[in-house]
């Protein structure tokens, strides 16, 4: 994902001063980075971040199982 220079909603035309490209090898890496940034930003406490990520993995697993069942035609 690339954020173009000057595209900030908070400081349009000013920030970021250069294009910023973010990339992750896995969804877990993206989740970790997002969770940590929310802690640094004061949006979440550590427990809220860690518990939220744990819940997210459970929801993702259930969603994957359900989607797989649909793809295989084993659910009605």
MMTF fields as JSON, N, C-alpha, C and O atoms, coordinates in Angstrom:
{
  "mmtfVersion": "1.0.0",
  "mmtfProducer": "UNKNOWN",
  "numBonds": 303,
  "numAtoms": 304,
  "numGroups": 76,
  "numChains": 1,
  "numModels": 1,
  "chainsPerModel": [1],
  "groupsPerChain": [76],
  "chainIdList": ["A"],
  "bondAtomList": [4, 2, 8, 6, 12, 10, 16, 14, 20, 18, 24, 22, 28, 26, 32, 30, 36, 34, 40, 38, 44, 42, 48, 46, 52, 50, 56, 54, 60, 58, 64, 62, 68, 66, 72, 70, 76, 74, 80, 78, 84, 82, 88, 86, 92, 90, 96, 94, 100, 98, 104, 102, 108, 106, 112, 110, 116, 114, 120, 118, 124, 122, 128, 126, 132, 130, 136, 134, 140, 138, 144, 142, 148, 146, 152, 150, 156, 154, 160, 158, 164, 162, 168, 166, 172, 170, 176, 174, 180, 178, 184, 182, 188, 186, 192, 190, 196, 194, 200, 198, 204, 202, 208, 206, 212, 210, 216, 214, 220, 218, 224, 222, 228, 226, 232, 230, 236, 234, 240, 238, 244, 242, 248, 246, 252, 250, 256, 254, 260, 258, 264, 262, 268, 266, 272, 270, 276, 274, 280, 278, 284, 282, 288, 286, 292, 290, 296, 294, 300, 298],
  "bondOrderList": [1, 1, 1, 1, 1, 1, 1, 1, 1, 1, 1, 1, 1, 1, 1, 1, 1, 1, 1, 1, 1, 1, 1, 1, 1, 1, 1, 1, 1, 1, 1, 1, 1, 1, 1, 1, 1, 1, 1, 1, 1, 1, 1, 1, 1, 1, 1, 1, 1, 1, 1, 1, 1, 1, 1, 1, 1, 1, 1, 1, 1, 1, 1, 1, 1, 1, 1, 1, 1, 1, 1, 1, 1, 1, 1],
  "groupList": [{"groupName": "UNK", "atomNameList": ["N", "CA", "C", "O"], "elementList": ["N", "C", "C", "O"], "formalChargeList": [0, 0, 0, 0], "bondAtomList": [1, 0, 2, 1, 3, 2], "bondOrderList": [1, 1, 2], "singleLetterCode": "X", "chemCompType": "L-PEPTIDE LINKING"}],
  "groupTypeList": [0, 0, 0, 0, 0, 0, 0, 0, 0, 0, 0, 0, 0, 0, 0, 0, 0, 0, 0, 0, 0, 0, 0, 0, 0, 0, 0, 0, 0, 0, 0, 0, 0, 0, 0, 0, 0, 0, 0, 0, 0, 0, 0, 0, 0, 0, 0, 0, 0, 0, 0, 0, 0, 0, 0, 0, 0, 0, 0, 0, 0, 0, 0, 0, 0, 0, 0, 0, 0, 0, 0, 0, 0, 0, 0, 0],
  "groupIdList": [1, 2, 3, 4, 5, 6, 7, 8, 9, 10, 11, 12, 13, 14, 15, 16, 17, 18, 19, 20, 21, 22, 23, 24, 25, 26, 27, 28, 29, 30, 31, 32, 33, 34, 35, 36, 37, 38, 39, 40, 41, 42, 43, 44, 45, 46, 47, 48, 49, 50, 51, 52, 53, 54, 55, 56, 57, 58, 59, 60, 61, 62, 63, 64, 65, 66, 67, 68, 69, 70, 71, 72, 73, 74, 75, 76],
  "secStructList": [7, 3, 3, 7, 6, 6, 7, 7, 1, 1, 1, 6, 6, 6, 1, 1, 1, 1, 7, 3, 3, 7, 7, 7, 1, 1, 2, 2, 2, 2, 2, 2, 2, 2, 2, 2, 2, 2, 2, 2, 6, 6, 1, 1, 7, 2, 2, 2, 2, 2, 2, 2, 2, 2, 2, 2, 2, 2, 2, 2, 2, 2, 2, 2, 2, 2, 2, 2, 2, 2, 2, 2, 6, 7, 7, 7],
  "xCoordList": [0.851, 0.0, 0.912, 1.846, 0.649, 1.452, 0.587, -0.478, 1.065, 0.395, 1.159, 2.33, 0.512, 1.219, 1.616, 0.93, 2.718, 3.162, 2.048, 1.378, 1.86, 0.889, -0.558, -1.448, -0.827, -2.21, -2.898, -4.016, -2.257, -2.844, -4.15, -4.251, -5.154, -6.407, -6.214, -6.931, -5.241, -4.992, -4.125, -4.38, -3.103, -2.207, -2.09, -1.025, -3.176, -3.138, -2.068, -1.886, -1.376, -0.33, 0.98, 1.987, 0.976, 2.173, 2.735, 3.939, 1.859, 2.314, 1.635, 0.494, 2.289, 3.715, 4.538, 4.045, 5.783, 6.634, 7.12, 7.565, 7.034, 7.408, 6.427, 5.769, 6.326, 5.484, 5.929, 7.125, 4.971, 5.265, 4.638, 3.436, 5.455, 4.958, 5.014, 6.058, 3.867, 3.765, 3.523, 2.727, 4.203, 3.968, 4.25, 5.062, 3.559, 3.706, 3.698, 3.032, 4.433, 4.456, 3.237, 2.845, 2.633, 1.48, 0.442, 0.743, -0.784, -1.822, -1.454, -1.787, -0.771, -0.35, 0.607, 0.498, 1.541, 2.459, 1.694, 1.995, 0.721, -0.093, -0.873, -0.96, -1.437, -2.194, -1.299, -1.686, -0.106, 0.831, 1.181, 1.184, 1.473, 1.843, 0.675, 0.86, -0.518, -1.698, -1.967, -2.269, -1.856, -2.105, -1.118, -1.502, 0.154, 1.179, 0.995, 1.166, 0.652, 0.465, -0.709, -0.68, -1.734, -2.876, -2.507, -3.038, -1.594, -1.11, -0.297, -0.504, 0.631, 1.455, 0.601, 0.917, -0.474, -1.353, -2.315, -3.063, -2.304, -3.185, -4.627, -5.518, -4.866, -6.225, -6.643, -7.799, -5.696, -5.989, -4.943, -3.793, -5.367, -4.438, -3.877, -4.426, -2.786, -2.155, -3.141, -3.231, -3.886, -4.838, -5.875, -6.199, -6.393, -7.402, -6.815, -7.484, -5.579, -4.908, -4.737, -5.132, -4.151, -3.847, -5.108, -5.189, -6.087, -7.343, -8.087, -8.676, -8.061, -8.709, -8.085, -8.791, -6.764, -6.096, -6.406, -6.589, -6.464, -6.814, -8.229, -8.467, -9.157, -10.529, -10.571, -11.291, -9.796, -9.743, -9.284, -9.812, -8.296, -7.834, -8.933, -9.09, -9.693, -10.788, -11.874, -12.368, -12.241, -13.268, -12.785, -13.546, -11.525, -10.973, -11.019, -11.351, -10.689, -10.727, -12.13, -12.322, -13.108, -14.507, -14.973, -15.673, -14.583, -14.966, -14.354, -15.025, -13.087, -12.414, -13.106, -13.346, -13.427, -14.11, -15.453, -15.788, -16.211, -17.53, -17.382, -18.105, -16.449, -16.236, -15.799, -16.273, -14.898, -14.427, -15.579, -15.666, -16.465, -17.631, -18.511, -19.0, -18.716, -19.502, -18.819, -19.473, -17.511, -16.778, -16.859, -16.904, -16.877, -16.921, -18.344, -18.55, -19.33, -20.724, -21.221, -22.156, -20.588, -20.967, -21.832, -22.03, -22.345, -23.237, -24.451, -24.373, -25.577, -26.799, -27.247, -28.266],
  "yCoordList": [-1.137, 0.0, 1.218, 1.294, 2.166, 3.384, 4.592, 4.78, 5.41, 6.657, 7.775, 8.007, 8.464, 9.491, 10.697, 11.049, 11.311, 12.53, 13.57, 13.745, 14.257, 15.347, 14.921, 15.766, 13.624, 13.148, 13.072, 12.566, 13.559, 13.501, 14.278, 15.387, 13.695, 14.414, 15.485, 16.485, 15.272, 16.207, 17.373, 18.519, 17.087, 18.122, 17.99, 17.643, 18.264, 18.092, 18.963, 20.132, 18.351, 19.074, 19.159, 19.614, 18.724, 18.837, 17.463, 17.225, 16.585, 15.288, 14.157, 14.311, 13.069, 12.892, 13.676, 14.045, 13.917, 14.709, 13.907, 14.48, 12.588, 11.704, 10.536, 10.265, 9.85, 8.656, 7.668, 7.49, 7.035, 6.029, 4.715, 4.649, 3.673, 2.363, 1.424, 1.249, 0.827, -0.148, -1.512, -1.639, -2.532, -3.887, -4.885, -4.639, -6.016, -7.075, -8.395, -8.536, -9.359, -10.687, -11.511, -12.423, -11.193, -11.963, -11.025, -9.883, -11.526, -10.763, -10.567, -9.539, -11.542, -11.423, -10.255, -9.512, -10.08, -8.938, -7.62, -6.678, -7.551, -6.335, -6.084, -4.948, -7.134, -7.022, -6.554, -5.689, -7.126, -6.724, -5.244, -4.524, -4.799, -3.395, -2.466, -1.424, -2.839, -2.015, -1.956, -0.893, -3.11, -3.145, -2.295, -1.543, -2.415, -1.642, -0.151, 0.656, 0.222, 1.65, 2.214, 3.38, 1.41, 1.879, 2.042, 2.911, 1.205, 1.391, 2.674, 3.485, 2.854, 4.066, 5.323, 6.354, 5.233, 6.381, 6.61, 7.588, 5.717, 5.873, 5.484, 5.805, 4.797, 4.403, 3.164, 3.048, 2.223, 0.985, 0.748, 1.17, 0.065, -0.443, -1.759, -2.346, -2.221, -3.466, -4.629, -5.371, -4.792, -5.908, -5.841, -6.864, -4.659, -4.52, -4.917, -5.564, -4.531, -4.886, -6.4, -7.006, -7.0, -8.431, -9.287, -10.25, -8.945, -9.701, -9.514, -10.461, -8.297, -8.037, -8.834, -9.352, -8.934, -9.725, -11.208, -11.913, -11.677, -13.083, -13.37, -14.386, -12.477, -12.63, -12.592, -13.37, -11.683, -11.58, -12.871, -13.264, -13.539, -14.821, -15.881, -16.692, -15.872, -16.848, -16.586, -17.517, -15.325, -14.973, -15.343, -15.89, -15.044, -15.379, -16.883, -17.323, -17.669, -19.124, -19.63, -20.47, -19.119, -19.52, -19.089, -19.834, -17.892, -17.382, -18.241, -18.583, -18.586, -19.437, -20.786, -21.285, -21.381, -22.679, -22.592, -23.469, -21.548, -21.375, -21.179, -21.797, -20.321, -20.075, -21.354, -21.656, -22.097, -23.347, -24.327, -24.999, -24.405, -25.293, -24.877, -25.733, -23.581, -23.109, -23.465, -23.936, -23.244, -23.545, -25.028, -25.399, -25.868, -27.314, -27.843, -29.028, -26.955, -27.355, -28.232, -29.013, -28.101, -28.954, -28.237, -28.744, -27.066, -26.351, -25.875, -25.627, -25.749, -25.358, -24.064, -23.606],
  "zCoordList": [0.0, 0.0, 0.0, 0.798, -0.885, -0.949, -0.644, -1.232, 0.291, 0.651, -0.059, 0.241, -0.99, -1.76, -0.905, 0.055, -1.268, -0.596, -0.631, -1.649, 0.493, 0.563, 0.658, 0.563, 0.844, 0.809, 2.172, 2.268, 3.21, 4.551, 4.633, 4.108, 5.293, 5.543, 6.608, 6.627, 7.497, 8.597, 8.144, 8.513, 7.346, 6.827, 5.307, 4.798, 4.579, 3.124, 2.467, 2.806, 1.523, 0.809, 1.569, 1.025, 2.828, 3.668, 4.046, 3.954, 4.462, 4.966, 4.201, 3.764, 4.036, 4.279, 3.257, 2.192, 3.599, 2.707, 1.5, 0.506, 1.592, 0.478, 0.463, 1.468, -0.662, -0.719, 0.361, 0.591, 1.013, 2.034, 1.579, 1.322, 1.483, 1.088, 2.286, 2.914, 2.584, 3.662, 3.04, 2.11, 3.546, 3.05, 4.163, 5.055, 4.088, 5.071, 4.333, 3.307, 4.849, 4.238, 4.629, 3.903, 5.78, 6.255, 6.861, 7.208, 6.982, 7.667, 9.136, 9.727, 9.726, 11.124, 11.3, 12.275, 10.373, 10.45, 10.36, 11.093, 9.479, 9.352, 10.633, 11.099, 11.2, 12.445, 13.587, 14.372, 13.676, 14.727, 14.616, 15.614, 13.408, 13.216, 13.533, 14.161, 13.102, 13.384, 14.885, 15.426, 15.557, 16.995, 17.771, 18.667, 17.426, 18.122, 17.869, 18.783, 16.647, 16.352, 17.145, 17.538, 17.385, 18.176, 19.635, 20.326, 20.103, 21.481, 21.573, 22.475, 20.634, 20.642, 20.521, 21.115, 19.755, 19.563, 20.715, 20.712, 21.704, 22.854, 22.575, 23.361, 21.468, 21.105, 21.885, 22.291, 22.101, 22.823, 23.905, 23.784, 24.965, 25.962, 25.441, 24.508, 26.04, 25.604, 25.607, 24.629, 26.712, 26.782, 25.665, 25.063, 25.385, 24.325, 22.971, 22.164, 22.73, 21.479, 21.372, 20.376, 22.392, 22.331, 22.307, 21.544, 23.129, 23.147, 21.824, 21.302, 21.285, 20.0, 18.87, 18.005, 18.875, 17.836, 17.984, 16.991, 19.225, 19.466, 18.96, 18.307, 19.264, 18.784, 17.257, 16.629, 16.666, 15.208, 14.554, 13.514, 15.159, 14.612, 14.701, 13.789, 15.799, 15.936, 14.895, 14.259, 14.727, 13.736, 12.336, 11.538, 12.04, 10.723, 10.48, 9.379, 11.494, 11.353, 11.061, 10.182, 11.798, 11.579, 10.188, 9.502, 9.782, 8.464, 7.363, 6.388, 7.522, 6.539, 6.437, 5.337, 7.592, 7.59, 6.865, 6.069, 7.137, 6.512, 5.001, 4.219, 4.593, 3.161, 2.452, 1.357, 3.075, 2.487, 2.294, 1.266, 3.289, 3.177, 2.001, 1.262, 1.821, 0.671, -0.644, -1.574, -0.726, -1.954, -2.302, -3.475, -1.272, -1.487, -1.621, -1.883, -1.439, -1.568, -0.436, -0.61, 0.737, 1.867, 2.899, 4.003, 2.545, 3.46, 2.679, 1.476, 3.379, 2.676, 3.018, 2.501]
}
